[in-house]
Structure formats: C-alpha cells, structure tokens
Amino acid sequence: MIGNNSDVSRGAEKKLLTEWDTILREEWYSQEEPDEIVINFAKLLKREKRKMRVLDLGCGAGRHQIFMTKQGFETHGTDISSTGLNLTKQRLKRQNLEVYLVKCDMKNLPFVESLFDAAICLHTIYHQKLKGIQETISEIQRVLQKEGSLLINFLSKRTYSYGKGEKVEENTFMETEGIEKGILHHFTDEEEIKHLFRNFNIVNLELSEKDVEGKLRSRWVLTAKTGITLFGHNTMMRQA
Ligand SMILES: C[S@@+](CC[C@H](N)C(=O)[O-])C[C@H]1O[C@@H](n2cnc3c(N)ncnc32)[C@H](O)[C@@H]1O
C-alpha cells in the first residue's frame, strides 16, 4: 500500500516531488534492469540463509525492489515521488509480487527501530545537502537491525559533472538545465564517507568508474554493517 506518511507538505519537498515526478517518466530513469552491485549484494545476503526484510530507499520505478523481492526478500520500497511509487506498484502487481510501498522523505522514515535486516539506497542519497545526507544515515541506522547490512552509493568528486550547476554549499550543486534542472547533487570523497559512516562497520568501500563517451562517471560504493543497537522490533510503523 502507498501510505500517506509523507513529509512532502513543505515547499522544498513539494518542488522536489514535481521534479522527480517528471524525471521518473523518462525511460532512462525507469529502467527495469537491476544494477550489478545490487545483484552481488543479494548474493551476499543469501549466504545468511534466513528470511530477510529489506528496505529500498528511493526505490524510483522499482527495479531493485522487484529484483530483491524475486530473490526471496520481503522488500519494502520508499520514495518521495508518487510517479515512482505507482510505477513500482504496477510492475510488482503485474508480476504477482507482494507490494510494500510507502511515500516518505528519506530523512524521515515512518518505520520503527530495528525493523530491517538490510537496506539498499542506490543513486539517491546524494540528491540533497550534506545535512540531509547525515539525517538519512541516522535514519538508516535507526531502522536497521543489529548487524544489519547496507549497500549505498555516492557521487565521487572525480565524476565529470563535479562543479556543474549552481553551488549551494561546499560540494553540493543544483542542476540548472536539462531534465534534472533543480535537482541537487552532493559529491564526496573517501574521507567524508568514512566520517559519515563512523558508527558503522565498513565492509567494503570502493570507487566504481567508467568512461562513457569521454566522460568519467565515478561513484563510491559502500557496503557496511550496523553495530549493536538497543532496540527490539514489533510493529512496523512508527507512531506519528
Ligand atoms: C535516480 S533515482 C534512483 C532510483 C532507484 N534507486 C534506482 O536505482 O533505479 C533517485 C530517486 O530518489 C528519489 N528521491 C529524491 N529525493 C528524495 C527524498 N528526499 N526522499 C525520498 N526519495 C527521494 C527520487 O524520487 C527518485 O526516485
């Protein structure tokens, strides 16, 4: 069910919602093929040989939620865009897969503590300022179980588009033209990621780079585990 626990009533999020709603209608942004790093992460999770509940933060049009659900994980998608959530819902239903979707901002997740065994957040967390990134990481930590697993990626400062658009703060730029006009991009480096995830156990942190028509696309890919948490879990949704 697409819940109404959204945090989209404020101006900034309303604007973001409109932009992502338009963007996700484009074929390039609603691909069905999962990213290879998610395929590899699923293999790692499967080694644990137990039923797992996985959170897909910023599920977009659902390619990773569909893939993870097919792999046998109870996968919950969240996104700020109704377009993305509706596409995901249609795709899941068409394939007779369970639909667990909630509309919300990634900085404010409507779930109780320690609900998920794993989380994925691909091509998403860096579409905000550093403060939003920090808040999102705290939320991920809060909703993950003790020793929960995380797969997440970040734009690296080495990527061709670093510095493009209007600077809104150090290493964060707003796109001023094209389909992503108005969208924020935060670029990061190894030191910043290690600091952001200082409360996690970093399993692997590596640069994934490829040259596309002479342009370097460079992203940091992180897998990490949470440390000990003091919370248990029973119900799924946090009280408002
Ligand atoms: C580039 S898409 C990636 C989608 C998907 N993870 C994938 O890899 O195909 C970025 C997604 O982040 C979502 N998003 C952007 N800002 C958000 C926010 N503050 N809270 C939740 N989702 C957000 C957008 O709606 C969009 O679906």
The ligand as an SDF file (V2000), in Angstrom:
LIG
                    3D

 27 29  0  0  0  0  0  0  0  0999 V2000
   17.9900    8.4690   -9.7290 C   0  0  0  0  0  0  0  0  0  0  0  0
   16.5690    7.8600   -8.9450 S   0  0  0  0  0  0  0  0  0  0  0  0
   17.1380    6.2560   -8.3920 C   0  0  0  0  0  0  0  0  0  0  0  0
   16.0210    5.2630   -8.2450 C   0  0  0  0  0  0  0  0  0  0  0  0
   16.4240    3.8360   -7.8800 C   0  0  0  0  0  0  0  0  0  0  0  0
   17.0920    3.7750   -6.5810 N   0  0  0  0  0  0  0  0  0  0  0  0
   17.2790    3.2100   -8.9450 C   0  0  0  0  0  0  0  0  0  0  0  0
   18.4710    2.9950   -8.7310 O   0  0  0  0  0  0  0  0  0  0  0  0
   16.7340    2.9440  -10.0290 O   0  0  0  0  0  0  0  0  0  0  0  0
   16.5160    8.7960   -7.4230 C   0  0  0  0  0  0  0  0  0  0  0  0
   15.2630    8.5410   -6.6180 C   0  0  0  0  0  0  0  0  0  0  0  0
   15.3700    9.2300   -5.3730 O   0  0  0  0  0  0  0  0  0  0  0  0
   14.0920    9.7220   -5.0400 C   0  0  0  0  0  0  0  0  0  0  0  0
   14.2660   10.8240   -4.0790 N   0  0  0  0  0  0  0  0  0  0  0  0
   14.8550   12.0240   -4.2840 C   0  0  0  0  0  0  0  0  0  0  0  0
   14.8480   12.7520   -3.1760 N   0  0  0  0  0  0  0  0  0  0  0  0
   14.2140   12.0180   -2.2250 C   0  0  0  0  0  0  0  0  0  0  0  0
   13.9040   12.2250   -0.8600 C   0  0  0  0  0  0  0  0  0  0  0  0
   14.2420   13.3490   -0.2430 N   0  0  0  0  0  0  0  0  0  0  0  0
   13.2880   11.2340   -0.1820 N   0  0  0  0  0  0  0  0  0  0  0  0
   12.9640   10.0690   -0.8070 C   0  0  0  0  0  0  0  0  0  0  0  0
   13.2350    9.7940   -2.1060 N   0  0  0  0  0  0  0  0  0  0  0  0
   13.8540   10.7730   -2.8060 C   0  0  0  0  0  0  0  0  0  0  0  0
   13.5050   10.1650   -6.3690 C   0  0  0  0  0  0  0  0  0  0  0  0
   12.1200   10.3220   -6.3410 O   0  0  0  0  0  0  0  0  0  0  0  0
   13.9870    9.0430   -7.2780 C   0  0  0  0  0  0  0  0  0  0  0  0
   13.0510    8.0110   -7.3320 O   0  0  0  0  0  0  0  0  0  0  0  0
  1  2  1  0
  2  3  1  0
  2 10  1  0
  3  4  1  0
  4  5  1  0
  5  6  1  0
  5  7  1  0
  7  8  2  0
  7  9  1  0
 10 11  1  0
 11 12  1  0
 11 26  1  0
 12 13  1  0
 13 14  1  0
 13 24  1  0
 14 15  1  0
 14 23  1  0
 15 16  2  0
 16 17  1  0
 17 18  1  0
 17 23  2  0
 18 19  1  0
 18 20  2  0
 20 21  1  0
 21 22  2  0
 22 23  1  0
 24 25  1  0
 24 26  1  0
 26 27  1  0
M  CHG  2   2   1   9  -1
M  END
$$$$
